């Protein structure tokens, strides 16, 4: 009887667990459906933001679009290659701010000064000269004034000025400079003392100087003449100064220099005849976040447009270098 009761109890527990699993299946399917729907959202229409340290829920209310007919206040837009760098925000909201609520890195808005921190908690300072919302730019500052480019508390070893900037304390810099001056003075005194010491072993000094002179490379000995040191105008690519190994080595160095010069001339020729952007690509200076996004967009577009020039240039450099190495080996 006991065994039969235990079997019935086990069967009841199993049925209950199965019923719970079946009842939970619609909920699981609903969760999976919601997740798939969120993942299928177009990135340009999705956005997230910080609110009290937490991410906002994905929503199309903060969607970012490409610029079409000028900037509007509190209207997110994407900085692309088509946007002009001279475009300004409206007077009602004259500051550009990088949109921290958006997934896209190059999402910006035109906002008022009081809304800078609302869209990006790290750029709460409105700069009238640049027309952007920026972060504080004072070095060695521990705590900044809220909404101002002024320091409130400096780091250790620095003092705060009336302009809100941090400078090094003289109480730290003076001892450091004094120690450095003392070390340099001791080294100079030691060198002067060594130079002014009297010669106590004239014979040993002359032997050392003679050995040093004989260790230098000299020209071949001629009858009735003393051996002279090779002049600086000696062509080491042709003259056997210290055997054929040194001559071969300097021939190789000369070929490397000529090869590098020819490669540079070839690249300059391509830049002058194909597109002058080959000289500028990768050398433009960065600036504000908006300018950086424009620069990245231009650089990517230009790189893709001129990629064929780099491929052909690399191909011909490799081919001509291989042929040149063969010819140089035959010449050697």
MOFENPE-V728584 format. One record per backbone hydrogen bond with DSSP energy under -0.5 kcal/mol. NH is the residue of the N-H (numbers start at 0). CO is the residue of the C=O. Records with the same first field share a line. If there is no record, write none. Layout:
NH = CO + CO
This chain:
4 = 0
5 = 1
6 = 2
7 = 3
8 = 4
9 = 5
10 = 6
11 = 7
12 = 8
13 = 9
14 = 10
15 = 11
16 = 12
17 = 13
18 = 14
19 = 15
20 = 16
21 = 17
22 = 18
23 = 19
24 = 20 + 21
25 = 21
27 = 23
28 = 24
29 = 25
30 = 26
31 = 27
32 = 28
33 = 29
34 = 30
35 = 31
36 = 32
37 = 33
38 = 34
39 = 35
40 = 37
44 = 41
45 = 41 + 42
47 = 100
50 = 53
53 = 50
55 = 48
58 = 46
61 = 58
62 = 59
63 = 43
64 = 75
66 = 77
73 = 109
74 = 71
75 = 73
76 = 107
77 = 64
78 = 105
79 = 77
82 = 79
86 = 83
92 = 89
93 = 90
94 = 110
95 = 130
96 = 108
98 = 106
99 = 97 + 118
101 = 98
102 = 45
106 = 103 + 104
107 = 76
108 = 96
109 = 71
110 = 94 + 108
114 = 111
115 = 112
118 = 114
119 = 115
122 = 119
124 = 133
125 = 123
126 = 124 + 131
127 = 125
130 = 126
131 = 126
132 = 95
133 = 124 + 131
140 = 137
141 = 152
142 = 152
144 = 149
147 = 144
149 = 147
150 = 163
151 = 142
152 = 142
154 = 139
157 = 154
158 = 166
160 = 164
163 = 160
166 = 158
168 = 156
171 = 168
172 = 168
173 = 169
175 = 171
176 = 172
177 = 173
178 = 174
179 = 175
180 = 176
181 = 177
182 = 178
183 = 179
184 = 180
185 = 181
186 = 182
187 = 183
188 = 184
189 = 185
190 = 186
191 = 187
192 = 188
193 = 189
194 = 190
195 = 191
196 = 192 + 193
199 = 197
204 = 200
205 = 201
206 = 202
207 = 203
208 = 204
209 = 205
210 = 206
211 = 207
212 = 208
213 = 209
214 = 210
215 = 212
218 = 227
224 = 221
229 = 216
233 = 230
235 = 233
237 = 234
238 = 234
240 = 238
241 = 242
246 = 242
247 = 243
248 = 244
249 = 245
250 = 246
251 = 247
252 = 248
253 = 249
254 = 250
255 = 251
256 = 252
257 = 253
258 = 254
259 = 255
260 = 256
261 = 257
262 = 258
263 = 259
264 = 260
265 = 261
266 = 262
267 = 263
268 = 264
269 = 265
270 = 266
271 = 267
272 = 268
273 = 269
274 = 269
277 = 274
278 = 275
279 = 275
280 = 276
282 = 279
283 = 279
286 = 287
291 = 287
292 = 288
293 = 289
294 = 290
295 = 291
296 = 292
297 = 293
298 = 294
299 = 295
300 = 296
301 = 297
302 = 298
303 = 299
304 = 300
305 = 301
306 = 303
308 = 305
309 = 305
310 = 306
311 = 307
312 = 308
313 = 309
314 = 310
315 = 311
316 = 312
317 = 313
318 = 314
319 = 315
320 = 316
321 = 317
322 = 318
323 = 319
324 = 320
325 = 321
326 = 322
327 = 323
328 = 324
329 = 325
330 = 326
331 = 327
